[in-house]
Amino acid sequence: MPSELWKMHDVYVRRTRAEMPVRDARVLVDVLNKNIIETIGLSLREVYITTRALKHLYDKKPAEEFDFAVDHASIMVKNPERLYKGKKDKRGGFCLVKNIEGDEYLMALDISLAKQNRGIYIVTIFRLRDRNYLKSYDLLWSRRDGAHSSPRAETDLGRPGDAPQ
């Protein structure tokens, strides 16, 4: 679904000044696979990105990294290699990691249980440049072994109502 992301970018984000507010909108990126859903223990599957999160990527990431993130967001959602529990001091209740073309990319996700914004939302996407970045994160699931790496993750992975941003 990258074309939907690019459409949203073209309509709401493209050519905006840095830090300029954008109109609220969201687009469905894809759905999480069964392994991730079972590990998180939620009935939600749909992953969205908001104009605000897309604007954050547009403002903060190098152009090639932004383009790559938008082009590969869908594959990261539906086919991640690892799932980590997010850090308490960072936005994003959990993180998906995917190796794409020799680089590892991290997608931080937040859960919203609020009635009007119910869903899983992308907070950010970036290329992992530091090999040690994830050392202090708790691995919940890995494609390599296909099993949960810790007891079922509870819904403290998100802060209801915090997403979307």
N, C-alpha and C positions, 0 to 999 in steps of 0.2 A: 503493500500500500504506500510506497514512497510517494507516488504521484499525489495522493491526498495531502500528505505533509507538505509537498512542494506547493500545492495550490494554496494551502493555508499560509505558508510563508509568503507567497506572492501577493496575496490579498491583504494580510495584516502586518507583516513584519518587514518585508523587503524595502530597502531604502529609508528605514526609520533611523533617526539619530540615536546614538548610544543612550541608554537609560530612559528613553522616551516610552511612556506608557502605551500599551496596545489594547485594542478592544478584546474583551473576553470571548473566547471561542475554544472549542476542543474538537479533536478529530480522533477517531479510533485508529490505533496503530496496528494492533493485531490481538490475538488471544494467547494467553499462556498455555503451555502444554500440560498434560495430565500430571506429569511428575512434579512440576513446580506447584500446581494447585494442591496436590495431595500433601506436599511438604509444608506449604503455608497454612493449610487447613481452613481455607476460605471457599465460599461458593462463587466468589467473583472471578472472572476469567479475562474480561476485557481490559486492555491497557490503552489509555488515552494519553495524548499530549495536549497541553493548553498553549494558547498563543503566548502566554507569559513565560512558560518554560522554553518554548521555541525562541522567543526573543532573548532569553538568558543565553542560550547557546549561540545565537547570532552575534550578540554583543561580546561574549567572553571567550569564544573559541577561535583559533585560527581558521581561515576560510576553508582550507582543505579538510580540517577536522570536522567542521560544521557540515560540509557537504557529505562527507563520509558517514557521519552520524545519521543524517536525514535519510540517506540512501539505504542504510543498513539497520535502521531501528526495528523494522518488522522482523527480520531474521533474528535479531538479538532477543526479541520478545518470545518468539515461538520456538527457538532452538538454541537456548543458552547452554554453555558448558558447565557453569557452576552457579550456585545460588548462595549468597552470604546474608547473614543478618546484619542490618545496618547498625551504625554506632549511635548511641544515645545523643551525642553532641552534634550530630550531622542530620540534615534532612534526608529522608529516604529510609523507610522501615526495612527495606531489603535491597540487595544489589544483584543484578545479573551480570555475568562476565562471559564474554564470547571472544574467541580468537578469530580474527578476520584478516586475511592476507598477511599473516605473520605478526600482527600487532594484537594485543589484548585491549578490549574496550569494556568499560564498566558503565552500566545503566542503573542509576539509583531510582527506586520506585517508592511511592507513598500510597497508602490506602485511604480512601475516603468512604466512610459509611453514612455520611450525611445524605439525606433523601434526595436533594436536588443535584448533588455531585457524586453520587455513588459510583465507585469504580476504582481502578488502580491507575495511578498517574505517574508519568515520567517526570522526575525532578531534574535530572541532568544526564548527559552522556559524555564520556571523555575517554581518550586513549590513556592507558596506564603506562606512564613513563618510568615509574619507580617500581622495580621488581618487589620491593618490600612493602608496598602500599597496603596490601591485604593481609599481612601477617597478623595483625591484631583483630581481624574480623573473624567471626565464627562461621565456618563453612557449614551450611545446612544440607546441601545436596551437590553431587558431582555426577556428570554424565559418565565419567570414567568407571565408577563402580555402580552407578545407577541406583544407589541406595541413599537413604537419609543418613546424614553424617551426625545427626544429633536427634534427640527426641523431637517429635512433631513441634514445629514452630507455633507458638501461640499468636493470637492476634495483636500482641503488643508490637508487632512489626510495623504498624502504622498508627498514627494518631488520628482517630476519627475526626473528620472535619477539617484537618490541616490541608489536605490536597483539595482542590487544585491550586497550583501557583504558576 
